Amino acid sequence: MKKKTKRRKPSTALARRPPAALQLDPQLGPIERLARDKNLTVDKLERLIAATERIQKAKAEAAYWRDFDTMKPHLPVITKRGIIRGKAEEKGKKGPIQSRYAKFEDIQTAIAPILPRFGFVYSYRTEWPAPAVLCIVCRLKHREGHFEESRFQSPADASGGKNAIQGLGSANSYGKRYTIKDLLDLQEQGVDDDGNLASILEPKDPNVIDAETVPPAGPRDAHHSQSTEPITEPQRKRLLGIIKNSGRIERDVLIWIGKTYHVDKLSALRRCDYDAAVAAVESPAELPKPKPKDRQPGEDG
């Protein structure tokens, strides 16, 4: 006769598991190993952690300046479109131009497509060290964590009959321009300050589009791409907008167009060359080297 075996009830006791290993940053592997050493004192561990942090900061700073040096040749020369005028001699008339400056919105538009490509971002904060005195602090930060700061302190700008609020707003804008220019070492140029570029860097006018908006190409016909007539005004504005949005240095692109298509100003570009110029500027590759001008019959060698 077979013995009846009693079935054991499943145990409800909690199973003991060995404590999981502490998961630390892979870069802290040596610290983790040393932390298991029973002979390591807290003081020694703190000093080891501090040394590791210094090494990481040094690496981040090296990465910042490495990428900054790589980015520097790609930063544009900013055109001074802002105007400061003197006092008008007669009421209702504009005063003489005393100086020009790069507008803050022009700086923002020019650098916006470039900084992220190299791992940079900038931000501002405002401090108030004294009544009616503001301090603009611009921080340029790299993806590895290192950052550099530039500070601009100023009372309210009282020029031009501004009230207190307007004066602080003007000082704020002034500080933002100068701190980002300081951090990026941005260069400026006048609207037409280079004799060799006087015709191709055409003076800006109120109808010229900003870089943020590029007009559509508009209707075209089969004959248009074969025409040797100059491009239309909408095409010129659209091409200028494409140049500004490309992240390239506007001055260099305009010179390249002049040498490549043998024109002395952007509006003289032929319609048959327009599509090729747009494609070259929009391409991520470097601009091709200009070809020498074809010799025309009757020209001396």
Secondary structure by P-SEA (a helix, b strand, c coil): cbbbbbbbcccccbbbbccccccccccaaaaaaaaacccccaaaaaaaaaaaaaaaaaaaaaaaaaaaaaaccccccccccbbbbcccccccccccccbbbbbaaaaaaaacccccccccccbbbbbbccccbbbbbbbbbcccccbbbbbbbbcccccccccaaaaaaaaaaaaaaaaaaaaabbbbbcccccccccccccccccccccccccccccccccccccccccccaaaaaaaaaaaaaccccaaaaaaaaaaaccccccccccccaaaaaaaaaaccccccccccccccccccc
